[in-house]
Every structure is written in structure tokens, then in C-alpha cells.
Amino acid sequence: MGLSRDEIVSFSNITDGGSITRMLEELEQCGFIRSYYGFYKKQRDKIYQLKDMNDNLRKKYASFISETKTRKTVHTTMITTFGVKRNQYWGNIQSEVKMDDLFEI
């Protein structure tokens, strides 16, 4: 199960254009979503699914510590447009930066 690009545009009230394509590509490159083609579908008819964000973040966290060999504390910080949803995974996030925070004086 998942949503098509058109369904995402409809539900999110994001204008249909190049920016939604770029956002979906970036989310996929970061490992937050995955895409696949249904049978007999065109590229524009991709289906997008959320990945298990908690598992994904834990793997990235462990990989960062392993690669950098840091012995210091690592904080998971989410940089988002509207903030992070407070759900069962919220406890794994130490801080968040919202778009409005970037424009405060």
C-alpha cells in the first residue's frame, strides 16, 4: 500500500510541479520513503511508501558512530518544515529545527 504522486499532492495541498518531484526524490534518497511501479504503470504513476523511520534512524545513528569512531554523545536532530509528529518514536529524537526557527532574529 502507498500513495501515488497525485494522491500526495491532493492530500498535502502542495502545488503540483517540480518541487514535489524534488521533495519525493530527496525523501527517497535519505531513506525515509521507497517507491515502486505498479504493474503496467508509467514513471509518473509510481507508488510511494513510508519506510520504518525508527529503524532507518537507528541504522544511520549506528553507522555514523561506527564511521566517525566518535566517543562523544550524538544527538539526533530533525530539520523539518512543520516539526516532528509526537508519536511512539518521538523519544528517539533529541531536538528539532523547524523552518520558522531558521528565520528568527
C-alpha positions as CSV (number, residue, x, y, z in Angstrom):
1,M,0.0,0.0,0.0
2,G,1.1,3.5,-0.6
3,L,0.1,6.7,-2.3
4,S,0.6,7.9,-5.9
5,R,2.2,11.3,-6.6
6,D,-1.2,12.7,-7.5
7,E,-2.7,11.5,-4.2
8,I,0.2,13.0,-2.2
9,V,-0.4,16.4,-4.0
10,S,-4.1,16.2,-3.3
11,F,-3.8,15.3,0.4
12,S,-0.9,17.7,1.2
13,N,-2.2,20.7,-0.7
14,I,1.3,21.1,-2.2
15,T,1.2,22.5,-5.7
16,D,1.9,20.0,-8.5
17,G,5.2,20.8,-10.1
18,G,8.9,20.2,-10.0
19,S,9.2,21.0,-6.2
20,I,7.1,17.9,-5.3
21,T,9.2,15.7,-7.5
22,R,12.4,17.0,-5.9
23,M,11.0,16.5,-2.4
24,L,10.0,12.9,-3.2
25,E,13.4,12.2,-4.7
26,E,15.2,13.7,-1.7
27,L,13.0,11.7,0.8
28,E,13.7,8.5,-1.1
29,Q,17.5,9.3,-1.3
30,C,17.5,9.8,2.5
31,G,15.7,6.5,3.1
32,F,12.5,7.8,4.5
33,I,10.3,6.6,1.7
34,R,10.5,4.0,-1.1
35,S,8.9,4.0,-4.5
36,Y,7.9,1.3,-6.8
37,Y,5.9,0.9,-10.0
38,G,2.6,-0.9,-10.1
39,F,2.0,-3.4,-12.9
40,Y,1.8,-1.7,-16.3
41,K,2.4,1.8,-14.8
42,K,4.4,4.7,-16.1
43,Q,7.1,6.6,-14.2
44,R,4.7,9.3,-13.1
45,D,2.5,6.5,-11.7
46,K,5.0,5.5,-9.0
47,I,3.6,4.4,-5.6
48,Y,5.4,5.9,-2.6
49,Q,5.5,4.2,0.8
50,L,6.9,5.4,4.1
51,K,9.7,3.2,5.5
52,D,10.1,2.4,9.1
53,M,11.6,5.7,10.2
54,N,12.7,4.5,13.6
55,D,14.6,1.5,12.2
56,N,16.1,3.8,9.5
57,L,17.2,6.4,12.0
58,R,18.8,3.8,14.3
59,K,20.8,2.4,11.4
60,K,22.0,5.8,10.4
61,Y,22.9,6.6,14.0
62,A,24.9,3.4,14.4
63,S,26.6,3.9,11.1
64,F,27.6,7.5,11.9
65,I,29.2,6.4,15.2
66,S,30.9,3.5,13.5
67,E,32.3,5.5,10.6
68,T,33.4,8.6,12.6
69,K,34.6,6.5,15.6
70,T,33.3,9.2,17.9
71,R,33.3,8.7,21.6
72,K,31.2,11.8,22.2
73,T,27.4,11.9,22.6
74,V,25.5,12.0,19.3
75,H,22.1,13.8,19.2
76,T,19.5,13.0,16.6
77,T,18.2,16.3,15.2
78,M,15.3,16.5,12.7
79,I,15.2,19.6,10.4
80,T,11.7,19.9,9.1
81,T,9.2,22.3,7.6
82,F,6.4,21.8,10.2
83,G,8.0,19.8,13.0
84,V,8.1,16.2,14.1
85,K,5.0,14.3,15.0
86,R,4.8,13.3,18.6
87,N,4.3,9.5,18.4
88,Q,5.9,6.4,19.8
89,Y,9.3,7.2,18.2
90,W,9.5,10.8,19.4
91,G,11.7,9.7,22.3
92,N,14.5,8.8,19.9
93,I,14.8,12.4,18.7
94,Q,16.7,14.8,20.9
95,S,15.9,18.0,19.1
96,E,14.2,19.5,16.1
97,V,14.6,22.6,14.0
98,K,11.6,23.9,12.1
99,M,11.6,26.2,9.1
100,D,10.4,29.1,11.3
101,D,13.4,28.7,13.5
102,L,15.7,29.4,10.6
103,F,14.2,32.9,10.1
104,E,14.1,34.1,13.7
105,I,16.3,37.0,14.6
